[in-house]
Amino acid sequence: MTYQMREQPGVQSAFETLTRGIGSCRDFANLFMEAARFLGLAARFVSGYLNSPFVDGSSGSTHAWAEVYLPGAGWKGFDPTSGEIAGSRHIAVAVARLPEVVSPVTGAFFGPAGADLSVGVWVSEL
């Protein structure tokens, strides 16, 4: 089954992701965590940034993935959205047992009528 990306806020259940065939990186991380827990492994949710190749003026984005505790190896990150092991491109900002506890970066802008706000994320190596 091919999954489509979901852009709405919040995290849907693993069951919803499987039945709807659509999900965000947060949804896929949640599904991965549920599968790991079903196998008896400890799992946690990670929210942060992904350093990706420079495309259309953007070089990074907010992102979510999961970590699983592997006996003898410790916590290891897995990115089910991209199908890779979390590595140097994955920049963790927050970790929790439940995805609902870790909100993506949010904010509000108050300004005069007609004001405009443009926000972006740039991730680069030092």
Secondary structure, DSSP 8 states (H G I E B T S, - for coil): ---EE--SSS---HHHHHHH-EE-HHHHHHHHHHHHHHTT--EEEEEEEEEEEEETTEEEEEEEEEEEEETTTEEEEEETTTTEE--TTEEEEEEESSGGGS---------STT------------
